[in-house]
Amino acid sequence: MTASRDPTQAEMLRAVLDHALSQVHVAIPGVIVAYNLAEQKADIQPQVKGVLKTQGEDEITELPVIPNVPIQMIGGGDYFVSMPHAVGDTGLLVICSSSIDKWKDQGGVVEPFDTSSHRLADAVFLPGVRSFNAPLADANATDMVMGKTGAMQITFKDSADELHLGAATDFVGLAAKMEAGLQNIVNAITNAVVGAADGGALYKTNMIVILNNPVTSVAAAKVKAE
C-alpha cells in the first residue's frame, strides 16, 4: 500500500498558480447570438469551454454568453467596410487586460472601472475567424473578392488589372463614349447628301456606308460585368 504524502510547498504554489491562470482569459473563438446594429455590439457565446484547475481535477464548464461586446468595424480615416453581421457569425473574442466598461460608454482615454483583469466581460469581437470545418466557400487564391457567398461579388483581378462585377464576361460601356458614338451617327445621318430626283438612292448608299463604318469602342478598359 502506497503511503500518501503532503504536497510540497512548490506543488502548492503550482496548484494555486494553475488555478489563478485558469481564470485568466486572453482570446477565444466565439459566435454571435444577438446583434445590435445601432450600437454595433453583440452578445457572444464562447465556443470553447473553460477549464478551471483545482487540486483535485480539472473542471470543464461551458462559458456564459458575454453581452454587449463591441464588434470590430473595419475602417480608417473616413473609409470603412460595412457588413450585415448576423446571428451565427463566428470570430475571435479578444479579452482586454483591464476593464473597458467606461471606454465602451465614453470612448477616449478613461480610467478602468475597477482593478479586475482579463474578465470575459471585457471582450471585443473580431468577426471572420472560422473553424476548419466551416471555411469560406468562395475564398479566392489569387484575387481580392468582396460580396455575398453564392451571390453578387466584386473581384479585383490582379492578373488583368481589372474589376469584375459578378461572373463578368464583357467590359461595361462608358456613358460619355456611348453618347459621343451615338452623336457621331446622328451627325453623319443629318449631314448625308440627298440626291435630287433619284428616289433616295444616294441617301440609301450614304446610310449603308455610315452603318457599315465601325463605331469607336465605348467599352471601359478596367471594368467587366455580366
Steps between C-alpha positions, in 0.01 A plus 500: 500500500646832390521754777345838428712811542437866554559726199821696499503877517593513129208273410258714701627816336468333158142398577408852612665646189324255267165579663557874459618471139199287407285804573709734284343534154696632202329398175244238399279422199139617530171519312243781481169413672352852486602816312422868553572690178431845645773465763710245308515258788406136542440226750768237443505135602858372556545183295764329711410390851697630794730287716519584871802333657471384860708282725269211429420490130437740215142627483379561143199728465328689221579869519206740522376724219685832515259793449568841341826411327636768261539366144793604285386720210774504237607851408749782516471875456164559333509163321326184616366160402156420643357148515158384625615294797253227588426238763726203433800702381822379659813688594760554769431638846799702622496555875637837610745515790299768684135593543359670189158584647563876503671494162202326339268776622727804467789421264824695531755448776327384819585341831398134537171448679674270748828315545384172348707348222428270204128462575276352230282808541785712361507331160487645149402292196693466173260342248610263227711238678364156402553140603657264247169319444324822392741677262393790281349336192595772250855569617729589210866400472611781268259796512332722756125429511220690675140385503253243628560126491322355197372843394625834365877543530759755391837359399820705478695307235870522574613327180300726266488820706120493465188527717238231436136524609345157546590237240646768273509422128538837330612854563230747600416793273597848611228765482720771350633270227151368421356851476786612274459197276126551464552868429745414222234278340238773533737753342584267213133435426415868528780600266447223244456628144161447341501468122246694299228295333675165555235352724733506803759274338795721597372546853462123533855452378629751752307329782650166414848650513426663837353186656779279371766731640623355832405710802783592735496267803295624793632232738671573829860390529491365857142399597316188386145390582255229401 
